Amino acid sequence: MSEAPASISSVVATLLAAGFVELDRPLQIAGIEFDFEAALLGPEGVLDLVLVVDLPLWQGDRLETQVRSVGRALDILRSRRSLTVVLVGATPSTEVHKTLAFVSRVLIIEPGSAESLVTSLRVLMPIASHRLNEVPASSVQLLKERLGAASEKPLTRLALAEAERGAQAVHDTFESFVRSEAHAGARPLDEDGTR
């Protein structure tokens, strides 16, 4: 039993559920009309323009010409949007894929379940945080927790105290520490940071 191919409507519904916004047909960019099966903009803050194409409906090099033209129109407008073409209904030839990939990201939707559709579109999906209500601990605090008792060793404490100020602060503090110890003629530290 073969699996049913994904439909344009299921691709669009999946993207809409992820916060994408469907654009009116025909798509207009810089006063030029482009008629794809669907066009969507990424969620707020995501600069994606997604064209959804039912590949068997496109004959000859019409698709490649249209996608290249959309790419040129975006370039002329100095748009920062990335262009993605989602191909549904068939696998493109190597030549078509190569031509489209020159101006856009190409996603090929293989037949399968809704789960495989989401997997195919995952690159377009916003990254979800599963801990939105938790306040993230500082990197230094996480490092202290991971180090356990070792975080109380003199050199480690010194490094951790300066870490919030950045790598250069840690470097400068260590350099100063080493110079002062060298000038004082102090006995070198053991591997565990003690004398």
C-alpha positions in Angstrom: 0.0 0.0 0.0 1.6 3.3 -1.1 1.3 6.4 1.0 -0.7 9.4 -0.2 1.3 12.3 -1.4 1.3 15.5 0.7 -1.1 18.1 -0.7 -0.5 21.8 -1.1 -3.2 22.4 1.6 -1.5 20.2 4.1 1.8 22.0 3.5 0.1 25.4 3.9 -1.8 24.2 7.0 1.4 23.0 8.6 3.2 26.3 8.0 0.2 28.4 9.1 0.2 26.4 12.4 3.8 27.4 12.8 2.9 31.1 12.5 3.5 31.7 8.8 1.2 34.1 7.0 -0.3 33.1 3.7 -0.1 35.8 1.0 -2.8 36.6 -1.6 -2.5 35.1 -5.1 -1.0 36.1 -7.3 2.1 37.0 -5.4 3.2 40.6 -6.2 6.8 41.7 -5.8 8.0 45.0 -7.1 4.9 45.3 -9.2 5.4 41.9 -10.9 2.9 39.1 -10.4 3.9 35.5 -9.8 1.4 32.8 -9.6 2.5 29.9 -7.4 0.1 27.4 -5.7 0.8 29.2 -2.4 3.2 31.8 -1.0 3.8 32.4 2.7 5.9 34.8 4.9 7.7 33.5 7.9 6.4 34.3 11.4 7.3 37.7 12.9 11.0 38.2 13.0 11.7 35.4 10.5 12.6 36.7 7.1 11.4 33.7 5.0 9.4 33.8 1.8 8.1 30.3 1.0 6.7 29.3 -2.3 4.7 26.1 -2.4 4.7 24.4 -5.8 2.7 21.4 -7.1 5.5 20.2 -9.3 3.5 18.1 -11.8 1.5 21.2 -12.8 4.7 23.0 -14.1 5.8 22.3 -17.6 9.2 22.9 -19.2 11.4 25.5 -17.6 8.6 27.7 -16.4 9.1 27.0 -12.7 12.9 27.7 -12.9 12.2 31.0 -14.7 9.6 32.1 -12.2 11.7 31.2 -9.2 14.8 33.0 -10.7 12.5 36.0 -11.4 11.3 36.1 -7.8 14.9 35.9 -6.6 15.8 38.8 -8.9 12.9 40.9 -7.7 13.9 40.3 -4.1 17.5 41.3 -5.0 16.3 44.5 -6.8 14.3 45.5 -3.7 17.4 44.6 -1.5 15.2 42.3 0.5 16.8 40.3 3.3 14.2 37.6 2.9 15.5 34.1 2.2 13.6 32.3 -0.5 12.4 28.7 0.0 10.7 26.6 -2.6 8.6 23.7 -1.3 8.1 21.1 -4.0 5.0 18.8 -3.6 3.7 16.0 -5.8 6.9 14.8 -7.5 10.7 14.7 -7.2 12.4 17.1 -9.5 15.1 16.2 -12.0 18.6 16.8 -10.9 18.8 19.7 -13.4 15.6 21.4 -12.0 16.8 20.9 -8.4 20.2 22.4 -9.2 18.7 25.4 -11.0 16.2 26.1 -8.1 18.9 25.6 -5.5 21.0 28.3 -7.1 18.5 31.0 -6.0 16.6 29.3 -3.2 16.4 26.7 -0.5 14.6 23.7 -2.0 12.5 21.3 0.2 11.1 18.2 -1.4 8.0 16.8 0.3 8.1 13.1 0.0 4.9 11.0 0.4 4.2 10.1 4.0 2.4 10.8 7.2 1.8 14.2 8.8 4.8 13.5 10.9 7.1 13.1 7.8 5.6 16.4 6.5 6.6 18.2 9.6 10.0 16.6 9.5 10.5 17.8 5.9 9.4 21.3 6.8 11.4 21.4 10.1 14.0 23.7 8.7 11.4 26.4 8.4 9.8 26.0 11.8 10.7 28.4 14.6 12.7 26.8 17.4 10.4 26.2 20.3 11.5 26.6 23.9 10.2 23.9 26.1 11.2 25.9 29.2 9.7 29.3 28.6 8.7 29.8 32.3 12.2 29.0 33.7 14.7 31.7 34.2 17.9 30.5 32.7 20.9 30.3 35.0 24.0 32.2 34.1 26.7 30.2 32.4 29.0 30.8 35.4 26.4 29.4 37.7 26.0 26.3 35.5 29.7 25.9 35.4 30.0 26.1 39.2 27.3 23.4 39.5 29.1 21.1 37.1 32.5 21.6 38.8 31.0 20.8 42.2 33.7 21.0 44.9 36.4 21.8 42.3 34.8 25.3 41.9 36.2 26.1 45.4 39.8 25.7 44.4 41.7 29.1 44.5 42.4 29.4 40.7 39.0 28.2 39.8 37.3 30.6 42.1 39.4 33.4 40.6 38.5 32.4 37.1 34.8 32.1 37.9 34.8 35.5 39.7 36.0 37.2 36.5 34.1 35.1 34.0 31.0 37.3 34.1 33.1 40.1 32.8 34.3 38.0 29.8 37.2 36.0 28.5 39.6 39.0 28.4 39.0 39.7 32.1 39.8 36.0 32.9 42.9 36.2 30.8 44.1 39.4 32.4 43.4 38.1 35.9 45.4 34.9 35.3 48.2 36.8 33.6 48.4 39.1 36.6 48.2 36.2 39.0 51.0 34.3 37.3 53.3 37.4 37.2 52.7 38.2 40.8 53.4 34.6 41.8 56.5 34.5 39.7 57.8 37.7 41.1 57.1 36.6 44.7 59.1 33.4 44.0 56.2 31.3 45.2 56.2 27.6 44.9 54.2 26.5 41.8 50.7 25.3 42.2 49.8 21.6 42.3 47.5 20.2 39.6 44.5 20.7 41.9 45.3 24.4 42.2 46.7 24.3 45.7 50.3 24.7 47.0 
